[in-house]
Amino acid sequence: MTYLRRIKHNEQGFSLVELMIAVTILGLILIPMLSMFDFGLKSQLKGEVDLVALSLGQSRLEALLAEYYQNDYKLLDPQTTSETVELGHKYTITSTAAVPSGRLQQLTVNISYVVFGQSKNIQLITRVVEY
């Protein structure tokens, strides 16, 4: 019994106040770090969605240009087409071959989408000349 009392009196540990102070300091350090991770993840997702939208637009513009090249560099018939693509987000792609102005024609591709409640648009434009 004397041995147990001696061990009990010689034990050194943290008091409840010291433990509460340590937990508070740790919380004050970790909370801002966690919000930085959240911001980083959102930024990465926004960038990924923007990249997919740009890639879809470039693909559609390349399809219009391929049609122009296959038509022996003759201007395309004026047209507007629209399609919706679902790749994790909803992308609306509208392509327009404008009415020619002389030997010049403008090809336009618009991509509309929503990311984190924010509506975004990308517009790609090129011009072709009839030979």
C-alpha positions in Angstrom: 0.0 0.0 0.0 2.9 2.4 0.8 4.3 1.7 -2.6 1.1 2.7 -4.4 0.9 5.9 -2.4 4.4 6.8 -3.3 3.8 6.2 -7.0 0.6 8.3 -6.8 2.3 11.2 -5.2 5.3 11.2 -7.5 3.2 11.2 -10.7 3.6 14.3 -12.8 1.0 15.0 -15.5 -0.9 17.8 -17.2 -3.6 19.6 -15.3 -7.0 20.1 -16.9 -6.3 23.8 -17.5 -3.0 23.0 -19.3 -4.8 20.5 -21.4 -7.6 22.9 -22.3 -5.0 25.6 -23.3 -3.1 23.1 -25.5 -6.3 22.0 -27.2 -7.4 25.7 -27.8 -4.0 26.6 -29.3 -4.1 23.5 -31.5 -7.6 24.4 -32.7 -6.5 28.0 -33.5 -3.7 26.6 -35.7 -5.7 23.8 -37.4 -8.9 25.8 -38.3 -7.2 28.2 -40.7 -5.2 25.3 -42.2 -8.4 23.4 -42.9 -10.0 26.4 -44.6 -6.9 26.7 -46.8 -7.4 23.1 -47.9 -11.1 23.8 -48.7 -10.1 26.9 -50.8 -7.5 24.9 -52.6 -9.9 22.1 -53.5 -12.5 24.6 -54.8 -9.9 26.4 -56.9 -8.7 23.1 -58.3 -12.3 22.0 -59.2 -13.0 25.4 -60.8 -9.9 25.1 -62.9 -10.8 21.6 -63.9 -14.3 22.7 -65.0 -12.9 25.7 -66.9 -10.4 23.4 -68.7 -13.1 20.9 -69.7 -15.2 23.8 -71.1 -12.3 25.2 -73.1 -11.5 21.7 -74.4 -15.1 21.2 -75.6 -15.1 24.6 -77.3 -11.8 24.0 -79.0 -13.0 20.6 -80.2 -16.2 22.1 -81.7 -14.2 24.9 -83.4 -11.8 22.3 -84.8 -14.9 20.5 -86.2 -16.1 23.7 -87.9 -12.6 24.3 -89.4 -12.4 20.6 -90.6 -15.7 21.1 -92.4 -14.3 24.3 -94.0 -11.1 22.4 -95.1 -13.0 19.4 -96.4 -15.2 21.9 -98.5 -12.1 22.9 -100.4 -11.7 26.2 -98.5 -15.2 27.4 -99.5 -17.2 29.3 -97.0 -19.7 27.4 -94.9 -23.4 27.9 -95.1 -24.6 30.3 -92.4 -25.8 28.1 -89.5 -26.2 28.0 -85.7 -26.1 24.8 -83.8 -26.5 24.1 -80.1 -25.8 21.1 -78.0 -25.7 20.2 -74.3 -22.9 18.0 -72.9 -23.0 16.5 -69.4 -19.5 15.8 -68.0 -19.9 16.2 -64.3 -21.3 19.7 -65.1 -23.7 20.8 -67.8 -22.1 22.6 -70.7 -24.1 24.3 -73.4 -22.1 24.7 -76.6 -23.4 27.0 -79.4 -21.5 27.3 -82.6 -22.2 29.8 -85.3 -21.0 30.2 -88.9 -21.9 33.8 -89.6 -23.2 35.2 -92.9 -20.1 35.8 -95.0 -18.9 39.3 -95.5 -17.4 39.2 -99.0 -14.8 36.4 -98.9 -14.5 36.4 -95.1 -16.5 34.4 -92.6 -16.5 34.4 -88.8 -16.8 31.1 -86.9 -17.9 31.5 -83.3 -18.2 28.9 -80.5 -19.8 29.9 -77.1 -19.6 27.6 -74.1 -21.9 28.3 -71.1 -21.8 26.5 -67.8 -22.3 27.0 -64.0 -19.7 26.3 -61.4 -20.3 26.8 -57.7 -23.4 28.9 -58.5 -21.5 31.2 -60.8 -22.5 31.4 -64.5 -19.5 31.4 -66.8 -19.1 31.8 -70.6 -16.2 31.2 -72.9 -16.2 32.5 -76.5 -13.8 31.3 -79.2 -13.7 33.2 -82.5 -11.8 32.6 -85.7 -12.2 33.8 -89.3 -11.8 32.0 -92.5 -11.2 33.2 -96.1 -12.5 31.7 -99.3 -9.8 30.9 -101.8 
